[in-house]
Amino acid sequence: MTAPERPSRADTDPAERGTLQIAPSVVRKIAERVADQIEGTAPVERRIAGVGVGHRGASVKVSGSGSDVDLTIDLALHYPAEVRSVVDAVRAAVTDEVRRVTSYRVRGVNVTVSALVPEAHSRVH
């Protein structure tokens, strides 16, 4: 007596192989990384009790359910940046990359520009 032949994994429909859940923290990291790569966005110095402790880029909060997400992004821009065009570029890039990497639908991207950071200029002595 032989065991019944089971279909190989390659023959099984991907949807029948199991489930996939992508944690909101993964979506957040994707969005933060993409936002930080857009020309015109700027890191800001983090301070604790007046002491600089490094820099941070965009901060993202993820909400929604299932594969539909809403993103809230807080970021700084270099001054003088064209605020609307940089924010539009951030929205488009974040939406596209989250959809490409996760297959999630981004329903909305709310952006707060919380700081304008002067461009760093080298000093001539």
N, CA, C and O atoms as a MOPAC input file, in Angstrom:
PM7 MOZYME 1SCF
protein

 N      0.84000 1    -1.15700 1     0.00000 1
 C      0.00000 1     0.00000 1     0.00000 1
 C      0.89800 1     1.23700 1     0.00000 1
 O      1.84100 1     1.33100 1     0.78600 1
 N      0.60100 1     2.16400 1    -0.87100 1
 C      1.39900 1     3.39000 1    -0.94700 1
 C      0.57100 1     4.55600 1    -0.44600 1
 O     -0.65900 1     4.55400 1    -0.50000 1
 N      1.29600 1     5.55800 1     0.04700 1
 C      0.62800 1     6.76500 1     0.54900 1
 C      0.05700 1     7.54100 1    -0.62700 1
 O      0.64900 1     7.55600 1    -1.70600 1
 N     -1.09200 1     8.18900 1    -0.42600 1
 C     -1.65200 1     8.98500 1    -1.51800 1
 C     -0.69100 1    10.12000 1    -1.87000 1
 O     -0.04500 1    10.71100 1    -1.00400 1
 N     -0.62400 1    10.39500 1    -3.13500 1
 C      0.28000 1    11.44000 1    -3.60000 1
 C     -0.30700 1    12.81400 1    -3.27500 1
 O     -1.44000 1    13.13200 1    -3.63400 1
 N      0.50800 1    13.61600 1    -2.58300 1
 C      0.07800 1    14.98200 1    -2.25800 1
 C      0.65800 1    15.93700 1    -3.28500 1
 O      1.77800 1    15.73900 1    -3.75600 1
 N     -0.09300 1    16.96700 1    -3.63500 1
 C      0.45500 1    17.92400 1    -4.59600 1
 C      1.65200 1    18.64800 1    -3.97500 1
 O      1.68400 1    18.91200 1    -2.77300 1
 N      2.62000 1    18.95800 1    -4.81200 1
 C      3.78300 1    19.69600 1    -4.31100 1
 C      3.37500 1    21.13400 1    -4.01300 1
 O      2.35300 1    21.61500 1    -4.50200 1
 N      4.18900 1    21.81500 1    -3.20400 1
 C      3.90100 1    23.21700 1    -2.87500 1
 C      3.82200 1    24.07300 1    -4.13500 1
 O      3.04000 1    25.02100 1    -4.20500 1
 N      4.62900 1    23.73300 1    -5.11500 1
 C      4.63600 1    24.51800 1    -6.34800 1
 C      3.30900 1    24.40800 1    -7.08400 1
 O      2.92700 1    25.32400 1    -7.81200 1
 N      2.59600 1    23.28600 1    -6.89900 1
 C      1.31300 1    23.08500 1    -7.57400 1
 C      0.14200 1    23.69800 1    -6.80900 1
 O     -0.96400 1    23.79300 1    -7.34100 1
 N      0.37800 1    24.11100 1    -5.57000 1
 C     -0.69100 1    24.65100 1    -4.73800 1
 C     -0.84900 1    26.14400 1    -5.01100 1
 O      0.13500 1    26.87400 1    -5.13600 1
 N     -2.08700 1    26.58000 1    -5.09900 1
 C     -2.37700 1    27.99800 1    -5.27100 1
 C     -1.78100 1    28.76500 1    -4.09200 1
 O     -1.99500 1    28.37400 1    -2.94500 1
 N     -1.02600 1    29.86300 1    -4.34700 1
 C     -0.40300 1    30.60300 1    -3.24700 1
 C     -1.37900 1    31.00400 1    -2.14400 1
 O     -1.00000 1    31.03500 1    -0.97300 1
 N     -2.60900 1    31.30700 1    -2.48900 1
 C     -3.58900 1    31.71700 1    -1.47800 1
 C     -3.94600 1    30.57700 1    -0.53600 1
 O     -4.43800 1    30.81600 1     0.56700 1
 N     -3.70300 1    29.34200 1    -0.95800 1
 C     -4.03100 1    28.18200 1    -0.13200 1
 C     -2.85400 1    27.71000 1     0.72100 1
 O     -2.99600 1    26.76000 1     1.49200 1
 N     -1.70400 1    28.35500 1     0.59500 1
 C     -0.51000 1    27.92700 1     1.32700 1
 C     -0.45500 1    28.45800 1     2.74800 1
 O      0.31000 1    27.94600 1     3.56600 1
 N     -1.24000 1    29.46000 1     3.05600 1
 C     -1.22100 1    30.04800 1     4.39200 1
 C     -1.58300 1    31.51700 1     4.32700 1
 O     -1.99600 1    32.02200 1     3.28300 1
 N     -1.42700 1    32.19000 1     5.43800 1
 C     -1.79000 1    33.60200 1     5.50400 1
 C     -0.53700 1    34.46400 1     5.59500 1
 O      0.54900 1    33.98200 1     5.91500 1
 N     -0.71100 1    35.72300 1     5.31300 1
 C      0.36000 1    36.70400 1     5.43000 1
 C     -0.19300 1    37.91500 1     6.14400 1
 O     -1.19700 1    38.49000 1     5.72500 1
 N      0.45200 1    38.29600 1     7.20500 1
 C      0.11500 1    39.53600 1     7.90100 1
 C      1.36400 1    40.39000 1     7.94800 1
 O      2.44300 1    39.90300 1     8.28600 1
 N      1.22400 1    41.65700 1     7.61200 1
 C      2.33800 1    42.59000 1     7.65800 1
 C      2.06500 1    43.54700 1     8.80700 1
 O      1.05800 1    44.25500 1     8.80900 1
 N      2.95000 1    43.56400 1     9.76800 1
 C      2.76800 1    44.39200 1    10.95900 1
 C      2.77400 1    45.87100 1    10.59000 1
 O      3.49700 1    46.28400 1     9.68300 1
 N      1.96700 1    46.67100 1    11.29400 1
 C      1.98300 1    48.11300 1    11.04600 1
 C      3.38100 1    48.72000 1    11.17800 1
 O      3.69300 1    49.69800 1    10.49900 1
 N      4.22500 1    48.15200 1    12.04200 1
 C      5.58200 1    48.68900 1    12.20100 1
 C      6.40000 1    48.52500 1    10.92300 1
 O      7.28500 1    49.33600 1    10.64900 1
 N      6.11500 1    47.48700 1    10.14000 1
 C      6.81200 1    47.29200 1     8.86900 1
 C      6.36000 1    48.34900 1     7.86700 1
 O      7.18400 1    48.94000 1     7.16900 1
 N      5.06400 1    48.58400 1     7.79600 1
 C      4.53100 1    49.62400 1     6.90900 1
 C      5.10800 1    50.97700 1     7.31700 1
 O      5.47900 1    51.78200 1     6.46300 1
 N      5.18200 1    51.22300 1     8.62800 1
 C      5.73800 1    52.48200 1     9.14300 1
 C      7.18000 1    52.66500 1     8.69100 1
 O      7.54800 1    53.74400 1     8.22600 1
 N      7.99300 1    51.63500 1     8.81900 1
 C      9.40500 1    51.74000 1     8.44600 1
 C      9.57800 1    51.96900 1     6.95000 1
 O     10.45300 1    52.73000 1     6.53600 1
 N      8.76200 1    51.32400 1     6.14600 1
 C      8.82000 1    51.54600 1     4.69900 1
 C      8.52100 1    53.01100 1     4.40000 1
 O      9.26000 1    53.66400 1     3.66400 1
 N      7.43800 1    53.52200 1     4.97200 1
 C      7.02400 1    54.90200 1     4.71400 1
 C      8.06500 1    55.90000 1     5.21300 1
 O      8.35000 1    56.88400 1     4.53000 1
 N      8.63700 1    55.66100 1     6.39300 1
 C      9.64900 1    56.57900 1     6.92800 1
 C     10.88300 1    56.61200 1     6.03400 1
 O     11.41900 1    57.68100 1     5.74400 1
 N     11.31900 1    55.46300 1     5.61000 1
 C     12.51600 1    55.39500 1     4.76000 1
 C     12.29500 1    56.13300 1     3.44200 1
 O     13.15100 1    56.90000 1     3.00100 1
 N     11.15300 1    55.90100 1     2.82200 1
 C     10.86200 1    56.55600 1     1.54500 1
 C     10.74400 1    58.06400 1     1.72700 1
 O     11.29200 1    58.82700 1     0.93100 1
 N     10.04000 1    58.50000 1     2.75800 1
 C      9.87500 1    59.93700 1     2.99700 1
 C     11.22500 1    60.61500 1     3.19600 1
 O     11.44300 1    61.72400 1     2.70700 1
 N     12.13000 1    59.95400 1     3.91000 1
 C     13.44900 1    60.53500 1     4.17200 1
 C     14.30900 1    60.63600 1     2.91800 1
 O     15.27300 1    61.40100 1     2.89600 1
 N     13.98000 1    59.88400 1     1.87900 1
 C     14.77000 1    59.89600 1     0.65200 1
 C     14.31500 1    60.95500 1    -0.35100 1
 O     14.97100 1    61.16300 1    -1.37100 1
 N     13.21800 1    61.61300 1    -0.07300 1
 C     12.70700 1    62.62100 1    -1.00400 1
 C     13.51700 1    63.90300 1    -0.85600 1
 O     13.74500 1    64.39000 1     0.25100 1
 N     13.94500 1    64.43800 1    -1.99800 1
 C     14.71500 1    65.68000 1    -1.97900 1
 C     13.87500 1    66.79600 1    -1.36000 1
 O     12.72300 1    67.01000 1    -1.73700 1
 N     14.47000 1    67.49400 1    -0.41200 1
 C     13.77600 1    68.58200 1     0.27100 1
 C     13.41800 1    68.24200 1     1.70100 1
 O     13.21400 1    69.14200 1     2.51500 1
 N     13.33500 1    66.93000 1     2.03200 1
 C     13.07700 1    66.56700 1     3.42500 1
 C     14.38500 1    66.65400 1     4.20000 1
 O     15.46700 1    66.54800 1     3.62300 1
 N     14.27700 1    66.85000 1     5.51700 1
 C     15.47100 1    67.07300 1     6.33200 1
 C     15.38300 1    66.32800 1     7.65400 1
 O     14.30800 1    66.23700 1     8.24600 1
 N     16.50800 1    65.79500 1     8.12100 1
 C     16.52100 1    65.23900 1     9.47500 1
 C     16.57800 1    66.38700 1    10.47600 1
 O     17.08900 1    67.46200 1    10.16500 1
 N     16.06200 1    66.16000 1    11.65800 1
 C     16.14600 1    67.16900 1    12.71900 1
 C     16.87800 1    66.56500 1    13.90800 1
 O     16.83000 1    65.35800 1    14.14400 1
 N     17.55000 1    67.42600 1    14.64300 1
 C     18.29900 1    66.96300 1    15.80300 1
 C     17.35200 1    66.59800 1    16.93200 1
 O     16.43100 1    67.34800 1    17.25500 1
 N     17.58800 1    65.44500 1    17.52200 1
 C     16.83000 1    65.02500 1    18.70900 1
 C     17.57500 1    65.53500 1    19.92800 1
 O     18.80000 1    65.44200 1    20.01000 1
 N     16.82600 1    66.07200 1    20.86800 1
 C     17.44000 1    66.60000 1    22.08000 1
 C     16.69600 1    66.06300 1    23.29400 1
 O     15.46800 1    65.97500 1    23.30400 1
 N     17.46400 1    65.70800 1    24.31300 1
 C     16.90700 1    65.31500 1    25.60300 1
 C     17.58000 1    66.17900 1    26.65100 1
 O     18.80300 1    66.16800 1    26.78900 1
 N     16.77400 1    66.92700 1    27.38700 1
 C     17.28100 1    67.85600 1    28.40700 1
 C     18.31800 1    68.80200 1    27.81400 1
 O     19.31500 1    69.12300 1    28.46100 1
 N     18.08100 1    69.24700 1    26.57900 1
 C     18.96300 1    70.21200 1    25.94500 1
 C     20.21800 1    69.62400 1    25.33200 1
 O     21.04400 1    70.36200 1    24.79400 1
 N     20.37800 1    68.31900 1    25.40000 1
 C     21.57100 1    67.67100 1    24.86900 1
 C     21.21300 1    66.94100 1    23.57700 1
 O     20.26000 1    66.16200 1    23.53900 1
 N     21.97800 1    67.19600 1    22.52500 1
 C     21.74500 1    66.51600 1    21.25900 1
 C     22.02900 1    65.02700 1    21.37200 1
 O     23.07900 1    64.62600 1    21.87400 1
 N     21.09800 1    64.21200 1    20.90800 1
 C     21.26100 1    62.75300 1    20.98400 1
 C     21.06400 1    62.09900 1    19.61200 1
 O     20.57700 1    60.97200 1    19.51600 1
 N     21.44100 1    62.80600 1    18.57100 1
 C     21.31900 1    62.23700 1    17.23300 1
 C     20.28200 1    62.96300 1    16.40400 1
 O     19.77200 1    64.01600 1    16.78600 1
 N     19.98800 1    62.38100 1    15.27900 1
 C     19.02400 1    62.96800 1    14.34800 1
 C     17.91500 1    61.97000 1    14.06300 1
 O     18.09200 1    60.75800 1    14.18900 1
 N     16.77300 1    62.50800 1    13.67700 1
 C     15.66800 1    61.64900 1    13.26900 1
 C     15.06400 1    62.22500 1    12.00100 1
 O     15.11400 1    63.43000 1    11.75300 1
 N     14.50500 1    61.34800 1    11.22000 1
 C     13.84100 1    61.76300 1     9.99600 1
 C     12.34200 1    61.78900 1    10.20300 1
 O     11.85200 1    62.11600 1    11.28400 1
 N     11.63300 1    61.44500 1     9.16700 1
 C     10.17000 1    61.45200 1     9.21200 1
 C      9.66000 1    60.46000 1    10.24900 1
 O     10.27100 1    59.42200 1    10.50100 1
 N      8.52900 1    60.80800 1    10.83800 1
 C      7.84600 1    59.93600 1    11.79500 1
 C      6.48100 1    59.60000 1    11.20000 1
 O      5.75100 1    60.49000 1    10.76300 1
 N      6.13900 1    58.31000 1    11.18600 1
 C      4.90100 1    57.86500 1    10.54100 1
 C      4.04800 1    57.07900 1    11.52400 1
 O      4.55300 1    56.26000 1    12.29100 1
 N      2.74500 1    57.34300 1    11.48800 1
 C      1.76400 1    56.54000 1    12.22800 1
 C      0.88400 1    55.84400 1    11.20000 1
 O      0.48300 1    56.44100 1    10.20100 1
 N      0.59100 1    54.58100 1    11.45700 1
 C     -0.20400 1    53.76500 1    10.54000 1
 C     -1.51400 1    53.40300 1    11.21300 1
 O     -1.52700 1    52.95500 1    12.35900 1
 N     -2.61900 1    53.59600 1    10.49900 1
 C     -3.92200 1    53.16200 1    10.99900 1
 C     -4.66000 1    52.49100 1     9.84800 1
 O     -4.20100 1    52.50700 1     8.70600 1
 N     -5.78900 1    51.91300 1    10.16000 1
 C     -6.57300 1    51.21900 1     9.14800 1
 C     -6.77000 1    49.77400 1     9.54500 1
 O     -6.39000 1    49.35700 1    10.63900 1
 N     -7.36500 1    49.01700 1     8.64800 1
 C     -7.59600 1    47.60200 1     8.93800 1
 C     -7.38400 1    46.78600 1     7.68100 1
 O     -7.58200 1    47.25600 1     6.56100 1
 N     -6.97700 1    45.55300 1     7.90200 1
 C     -6.73300 1    44.68000 1     6.76600 1
 C     -5.64600 1    45.24400 1     5.88100 1
 O     -4.60000 1    45.67900 1     6.36100 1
 N     -5.89900 1    45.23200 1     4.59900 1
 C     -4.89800 1    45.72100 1     3.65400 1
 C     -5.16700 1    47.15600 1     3.20700 1
 O     -4.60400 1    47.61100 1     2.21200 1
 N     -6.02100 1    47.86800 1     3.93300 1
 C     -6.28300 1    49.28700 1     3.67300 1
 C     -5.68400 1    50.09500 1     4.81100 1
 O     -6.06500 1    49.92300 1     5.96800 1
 N     -4.74100 1    50.98100 1     4.48300 1
 C     -4.06800 1    51.74500 1     5.53000 1
 C     -4.15900 1    53.24200 1     5.27200 1
 O     -4.27900 1    53.69800 1     4.13500 1
 N     -4.09900 1    53.97600 1     6.35600 1
 C     -3.98700 1    55.43000 1     6.33500 1
 C     -2.67600 1    55.76700 1     7.02100 1
 O     -2.31700 1    55.15000 1     8.02400 1
 N     -1.96100 1    56.74400 1     6.48300 1
 C     -0.67200 1    57.12700 1     7.03100 1
 C     -0.70400 1    58.58400 1     7.46900 1
 O     -1.27600 1    59.43400 1     6.78600 1
 N     -0.09100 1    58.86200 1     8.60200 1
 C      0.09600 1    60.22600 1     9.08600 1
 C      1.59400 1    60.43200 1     9.22500 1
 O      2.25600 1    59.73000 1     9.98900 1
 N      2.12400 1    61.39400 1     8.48800 1
 C      3.56900 1    61.61700 1     8.44100 1
 C      3.89200 1    62.98200 1     9.02900 1
 O      3.26800 1    63.98300 1     8.68000 1
 N      4.86800 1    63.01200 1     9.91800 1
 C      5.39700 1    64.24900 1    10.48500 1
 C      6.83900 1    64.35100 1    10.00500 1
 O      7.63200 1    63.43300 1    10.21500 1
 N      7.18100 1    65.46700 1     9.36100 1
 C      8.53500 1    65.59800 1     8.82800 1
 C      8.99300 1    67.04400 1     8.82600 1
 O      8.20400 1    67.96900 1     9.02000 1
 N     10.28500 1    67.21500 1     8.60200 1
 C     10.89300 1    68.54000 1     8.48100 1
 C     11.36800 1    68.70600 1     7.04200 1
 O     11.70100 1    67.73500 1     6.36300 1
 N     11.39100 1    69.95000 1     6.59900 1
 C     11.87300 1    70.26100 1     5.25900 1
 C     13.04100 1    71.22500 1     5.34800 1
 O     13.16000 1    72.00400 1     6.29400 1
 N     13.91400 1    71.15300 1     4.32400 1
 C     14.97400 1    72.14700 1     4.21700 1
 C     14.34000 1    73.47500 1     3.82500 1
 O     13.38200 1    73.51700 1     3.05400 1
 N     14.88900 1    74.56100 1     4.36800 1
 C     14.42600 1    75.89400 1     3.99400 1
 C     15.43300 1    76.47100 1     3.01900 1
 O     16.62900 1    76.36800 1     3.29100 1
 N     15.05000 1    77.05600 1     1.92700 1
 C     13.67700 1    77.27900 1     1.47400 1
 C     13.23500 1    76.17000 1     0.52500 1
 O     13.75800 1    76.06100 1    -0.58400 1
 N     12.31300 1    75.38000 1     0.93200 1
 C     11.76800 1    74.32000 1     0.07800 1
 C     10.38700 1    74.73500 1    -0.40600 1
 O      9.68000 1    75.48400 1     0.26800 1
 N     10.01600 1    74.24900 1    -1.56100 1
 C      8.64800 1    74.45300 1    -2.03600 1
 C      7.79100 1    73.41700 1    -1.31900 1
 O      7.71100 1    72.26300 1    -1.73900 1
 N      7.15800 1    73.84000 1    -0.24200 1
 C      6.48400 1    72.92200 1     0.67200 1
 C      5.49000 1    72.02400 1    -0.05500 1
 O      5.53900 1    70.80300 1     0.09300 1
 N      4.61100 1    72.60000 1    -0.81900 1
 C      3.57200 1    71.79700 1    -1.47800 1
 C      4.17600 1    70.76400 1    -2.42500 1
 O      3.72900 1    69.61700 1    -2.44200 1
 N      5.17600 1    71.14000 1    -3.20900 1
 C      5.73700 1    70.17700 1    -4.16700 1
 C      6.50200 1    69.06100 1    -3.46100 1
 O      6.45700 1    67.91300 1    -3.90200 1
 N      7.20900 1    69.38200 1    -2.36400 1
 C      7.91400 1    68.33200 1    -1.61700 1
 C      6.90000 1    67.39100 1    -0.97100 1
 O      7.06600 1    66.17200 1    -1.02400 1
 N      5.86100 1    67.94200 1    -0.36600 1
 C      4.83700 1    67.10500 1     0.28000 1
 C      4.12200 1    66.23700 1    -0.75600 1
 O      3.84400 1    65.06800 1    -0.49100 1
 N      3.82300 1    66.79000 1    -1.92500 1
 C      3.20200 1    65.98800 1    -2.98900 1
 C      4.11500 1    64.83400 1    -3.40500 1
 O      3.64700 1    63.71900 1    -3.63700 1
 N      5.42400 1    65.10600 1    -3.49800 1
 C      6.38400 1    64.05600 1    -3.85800 1
 C      6.44900 1    62.98000 1    -2.77400 1
 O      6.53500 1    61.79100 1    -3.07900 1
 N      6.40700 1    63.40100 1    -1.50900 1
 C      6.41000 1    62.44300 1    -0.39500 1
 C      5.17000 1    61.56000 1    -0.47200 1
 O      5.27100 1    60.33600 1    -0.39000 1
 N      4.00000 1    62.17800 1    -0.63000 1
 C      2.75500 1    61.40200 1    -0.71200 1
 C      2.80700 1    60.36300 1    -1.83200 1
 O      2.47800 1    59.19500 1    -1.62400 1
 N      3.22200 1    60.79900 1    -3.01200 1
 C      3.25100 1    59.89400 1    -4.16600 1
 C      4.24400 1    58.75600 1    -3.95600 1
 O      3.92100 1    57.59500 1    -4.20700 1
 N      5.44200 1    59.08200 1    -3.50100 1
 C      6.47700 1    58.05500 1    -3.33300 1
 C      6.10700 1    57.05700 1    -2.24300 1
 O      6.28800 1    55.85100 1    -2.41400 1
 N      5.59100 1    57.55300 1    -1.12800 1
 C      5.21100 1    56.66700 1    -0.02100 1
 C      4.05800 1    55.75500 1    -0.44700 1
 O      4.09100 1    54.55100 1    -0.19100 1
 N      3.05500 1    56.31900 1    -1.08900 1
 C      1.91300 1    55.52100 1    -1.55200 1
 C      2.37100 1    54.42400 1    -2.50500 1
 O      1.98000 1    53.26600 1    -2.35900 1
 N      3.19800 1    54.78700 1    -3.47800 1
 C      3.66700 1    53.81100 1    -4.46500 1
 C      4.50300 1    52.70700 1    -3.82300 1
 O      4.32100 1    51.53000 1    -4.13200 1
 N      5.42000 1    53.08500 1    -2.92700 1
 C      6.31700 1    52.08200 1    -2.34500 1
 C      5.58500 1    51.15500 1    -1.37800 1
 O      5.83700 1    49.95000 1    -1.37200 1
 N      4.68900 1    51.69600 1    -0.56600 1
 C      3.92100 1    50.83400 1     0.34000 1
 C      3.08800 1    49.85300 1    -0.47800 1
 O      3.01400 1    48.67300 1    -0.13800 1
 N      2.46700 1    50.32200 1    -1.54000 1
 C      1.67200 1    49.44000 1    -2.39600 1
 C      2.56800 1    48.39600 1    -3.07400 1
 O      2.20300 1    47.22300 1    -3.14400 1
 N      3.73300 1    48.81500 1    -3.57100 1
 C      4.63300 1    47.88900 1    -4.27100 1
 C      5.16200 1    46.79100 1    -3.34300 1
 O      5.19300 1    45.61700 1    -3.71300 1
 N      5.57600 1    47.18200 1    -2.14300 1
 C      6.21400 1    46.22700 1    -1.23700 1
 C      5.19800 1    45.34100 1    -0.52200 1
 O      5.45100 1    44.15400 1    -0.31900 1
 N      4.05400 1    45.90100 1    -0.14000 1
 C      3.10500 1    45.16200 1     0.70100 1
 C      1.82600 1    44.73900 1    -0.01600 1
 O      1.10700 1    43.87200 1     0.48000 1
 N      1.53300 1    45.32200 1    -1.15100 1
 C      0.25900 1    45.16300 1    -1.86500 1
 C     -0.90000 1    45.79900 1    -1.09800 1
 O     -2.06200 1    45.55900 1    -1.42800 1
 N     -0.60100 1    46.59800 1    -0.08800 1
 C     -1.64400 1    47.30000 1     0.66100 1
 C     -2.09800 1    48.52500 1    -0.11500 1
 O     -1.33400 1    49.11400 1    -0.88000 1
 N     -3.35000 1    48.89600 1     0.09600 1
 C     -3.90700 1    50.10400 1    -0.51500 1
 C     -3.78900 1    51.23600 1     0.49200 1
 O     -4.30000 1    51.14000 1     1.60800 1
 N     -3.11600 1    52.30400 1     0.09800 1
 C     -2.98800 1    53.47800 1     0.96100 1
 C     -4.16800 1    54.38500 1     0.65700 1
 O     -4.25300 1    54.97100 1    -0.42300 1
 N     -5.08300 1    54.49700 1     1.62500 1
 C     -6.29300 1    55.30400 1     1.41800 1
 C     -6.00900 1    56.78800 1     1.54100 1
 O     -6.62800 1    57.59600 1     0.84900 1
 N     -5.08000 1    57.15900 1     2.41300 1
 C     -4.78800 1    58.56700 1     2.60600 1
 C     -3.43000 1    58.76400 1     3.25000 1
 O     -2.95100 1    57.91500 1     4.00300 1
 N     -2.81600 1    59.90200 1     2.94000 1
 C     -1.53400 1    60.26800 1     3.53500 1
 C     -1.65900 1    61.70400 1     4.02700 1
 O     -1.66300 1    62.64300 1     3.23100 1
 N     -1.75900 1    61.86900 1     5.34500 1
 C     -1.80700 1    63.19700 1     5.94300 1
 C     -0.39600 1    63.58000 1     6.36100 1
 O      0.29000 1    62.81000 1     7.03300 1
 N      0.03500 1    64.77400 1     5.96000 1
 C      1.40500 1    65.20500 1     6.22800 1
 C      1.39200 1    66.48100 1     7.05200 1
 O      0.67000 1    67.43000 1     6.74500 1
 N      2.20600 1    66.48700 1     8.10900 1
 C      2.44700 1    67.69100 1     8.89500 1
 C      3.90900 1    68.07100 1     8.71900 1
 O      4.80000 1    67.26800 1     8.99300 1
 N      4.15500 1    69.29100 1     8.26400 1
 C      5.51700 1    69.80900 1     8.20200 1
 C      5.74600 1    70.52200 1     9.52300 1
 O      5.19500 1    71.59600 1     9.76300 1
 N      6.56900 1    69.91400 1    10.38300 1
 C      6.73300 1    70.42000 1    11.74600 1
 C      7.94600 1    71.31800 1    11.91900 1
 O      8.10800 1    71.93900 1    12.97000 1
 N      8.80400 1    71.39800 1    10.90300 1
 C      9.98700 1    72.25500 1    11.02600 1
 C     10.53700 1    72.58000 1     9.64700 1
 O     10.38900 1    71.81200 1     8.69600 1
 N     11.17000 1    73.73200 1     9.57000 1
 C     11.95700 1    74.11300 1     8.40200 1
 C     13.39500 1    74.23800 1     8.88300 1
 O     13.68300 1    74.99700 1     9.80900 1
 N     14.28800 1    73.49800 1     8.25600 1
 C     15.68400 1    73.44000 1     8.68100 1
 C     16.53300 1    74.13000 1     7.62800 1
 O     16.44800 1    73.78900 1     6.44800 1
 N     17.36400 1    75.11100 1     8.03900 1
 C     18.20500 1    75.78400 1     7.04300 1
 C     19.19100 1    74.80500 1     6.41100 1
 O     19.68000 1    73.88500 1     7.06600 1
 N     19.47200 1    75.01900 1     5.13300 1
 C     20.48700 1    74.20900 1     4.45600 1
 C     21.82000 1    74.46200 1     5.14300 1
 O     22.11400 1    75.59100 1     5.53600 1
 N     22.62300 1    73.42400 1     5.28800 1
 C     23.94800 1    73.57700 1     5.89000 1
 C     24.87100 1    74.21000 1     4.85900 1
 O     25.00300 1    73.70900 1     3.74300 1
 N     25.50000 1    75.30000 1     5.23200 1
 C     26.45400 1    75.98000 1     4.35500 1
 C     27.83300 1    75.87300 1     4.97700 1
 O     27.99800 1    76.02900 1     6.18700 1
 N     28.81300 1    75.60700 1     4.14200 1
 C     30.17200 1    75.56600 1     4.67900 1
 C     30.66800 1    76.99300 1     4.85900 1
 O     30.35900 1    77.88100 1     4.06400 1
 N     31.43700 1    77.19200 1     5.91000 1
 C     31.97000 1    78.52100 1     6.19100 1
 C     33.33000 1    78.68200 1     5.53200 1
 O     34.14100 1    77.75600 1     5.51500 1
 N     33.56300 1    79.85000 1     4.99900 1
 C     34.86500 1    80.16700 1     4.42000 1
 C     35.59300 1    81.02400 1     5.43000 1
 O     35.07200 1    82.04400 1     5.88100 1
 N     36.80800 1    80.60800 1     5.78800 1
 C     37.58800 1    81.36700 1     6.77900 1
 C     38.58000 1    82.25100 1     6.10200 1
 O     39.32700 1    82.96600 1     6.77000 1

